[in-house]
Amino acid sequence: MIPYGRQHINQADIDAVLQVLQSDYLTQGPAVPAFEQRLCSLTGASHAIAMNSATSALHLACLALGVNSASRVWTSPISFVASANAARYCGAQIDFVDVEAETGNVCIQALRTKLEQARAKDALPNVVIAVHLAGLSCDMQQLRHLSAEFDFRIIEDASHAVGGQYLGQAVGCCQYSDITVFSFHPVKIITTAEGGMALTNQPELAQQMQLLRSHGITREESQMTEPAHGPWYYQQLQLGYNYRMTDLQAALGLSQSTRLANIIARRQHLARRYQQLLAGLPLDCPAQPENILSSYHLFIIRLHDKAKRKAVFEGLRQAGIGVNVHYIPIHTQPYYQQLGFDWGDFPIAEDFYERIISLPLYPELTEQQQDFIREQLSAWL
Ligand SMILES: *Cc1c(COP(=O)(O)O)cnc(C)c1O
């Protein structure tokens, strides 16, 4: 089976992990801060906080921004459930904003309309979590304008968009947001097996996330309520978690990150090639807005005839092509239906869902495999 996504592991990655295994520290050693520093230099953000998953990073991003049971958080229905769950961990009320048909990213016009309605009811969101679907950044400049006008904070769920660019800057620079979150799950752009990262330019947010990632405990005397009793002393200031990344994971991520530019170039090459191969078939390839460079975590095609989606999907799977669907709209999941959402609430997102298929895309996918995928696709369409 050709998978839809796959990690790229080389000997340098293996050596990096083995070196940590033979060292003094398996966790909380030197690799975690080195990986954080690397992500700062790759993105231009001033603080990076490594965690055991993007889900954990989203949770702590919400907590750092003060999200609690009195808060309202809005996100996109076309995402992995973790984008919305993060707000629910904090007890917040969640709501969704419909997407653009061409990208599956949050629709700025729909957001403005919903914000105006919410202002009239005095129910504006505290935080909006923007999801960069498939690695294509949302329109962050427009989002920033709205956040100033309607007074909400912004988290970028850039789980897909490591290595992407928006208006000439790296996704993760946080110029237009408070916090950006990356995922290093094996199907994503670079991997640490499990792992995530929160990036921010605001020192108070960084400090809060650092504290919460390790039980709410500090060893910094400047943060303590009384002088340290001695070198052993620490204080628990808040109720935190164990969301730490291990040194094994960070060493893998550090090694992977040296190839980030090559990985992105390869994904973009394969994506351009798909665009050419699939031209003329009754489907739309991912939109490529000007000034936004997608990292192409996913290559999501939209069939013109959604009645054919199931047969095409099954035909490709039978041919050994591991296609997938990203995503089932979050608001239609039973858990979210229990909160009062239902089919029909976000019609563009639902229509998007009904016509999409994610084609295989990862660095080691070959051009021959792409040709085969094209052949099978056209046979089933
Ligand atoms: C993968 C993913 C996550 C969760 O990432 P983990 O590192 O597996 O916790 C969150 N949001 C989106 C959009 C994702 O694709």
Ligand as a Chemical Component Dictionary entry (heavy atoms), coordinates in Angstrom:
data_LIG
# 
_chem_comp.id                   LIG 
_chem_comp.type                 NON-POLYMER 
_chem_comp.pdbx_formal_charge   0 
_chem_comp.three_letter_code    LIG 
# 
loop_
_chem_comp_atom.comp_id 
_chem_comp_atom.atom_id 
_chem_comp_atom.alt_atom_id 
_chem_comp_atom.type_symbol 
_chem_comp_atom.charge 
_chem_comp_atom.model_Cartn_x 
_chem_comp_atom.model_Cartn_y 
_chem_comp_atom.model_Cartn_z 
_chem_comp_atom.pdbx_ordinal 
LIG C1 C1 C 0 -2.003 16.335 13.916 1  
LIG C2 C2 C 0 -2.808 17.493 14.307 2  
LIG C3 C3 C 0 -2.980 17.900 15.630 3  
LIG C4 C4 C 0 -2.511 17.077 16.792 4  
LIG O1 O1 O 0 -1.169 16.806 16.740 5  
LIG P1 P1 P 0 -0.532 15.770 17.768 6  
LIG O2 O2 O 0 0.925  16.162 17.744 7  
LIG O3 O3 O 0 -0.778 14.410 17.221 8  
LIG O4 O4 O 0 -1.145 15.982 19.092 9  
LIG C5 C5 C 0 -3.672 19.063 15.888 10 
LIG N1 N1 N 0 -4.203 19.796 14.896 11 
LIG C6 C6 C 0 -4.080 19.431 13.614 12 
LIG C7 C7 C 0 -4.662 20.300 12.563 13 
LIG C8 C8 C 0 -3.403 18.260 13.273 14 
LIG O5 O5 O 0 -3.315 17.870 12.004 15 
# 
loop_
_chem_comp_bond.comp_id 
_chem_comp_bond.atom_id_1 
_chem_comp_bond.atom_id_2 
_chem_comp_bond.value_order 
_chem_comp_bond.pdbx_ordinal 
LIG C1 C2 SING 1  
LIG C2 C3 SING 2  
LIG C2 C8 DOUB 3  
LIG C3 C4 SING 4  
LIG C3 C5 DOUB 5  
LIG C4 O1 SING 6  
LIG O1 P1 SING 7  
LIG P1 O2 DOUB 8  
LIG P1 O3 SING 9  
LIG P1 O4 SING 10 
LIG C5 N1 SING 11 
LIG N1 C6 DOUB 12 
LIG C6 C7 SING 13 
LIG C6 C8 SING 14 
LIG C8 O5 SING 15 
# 
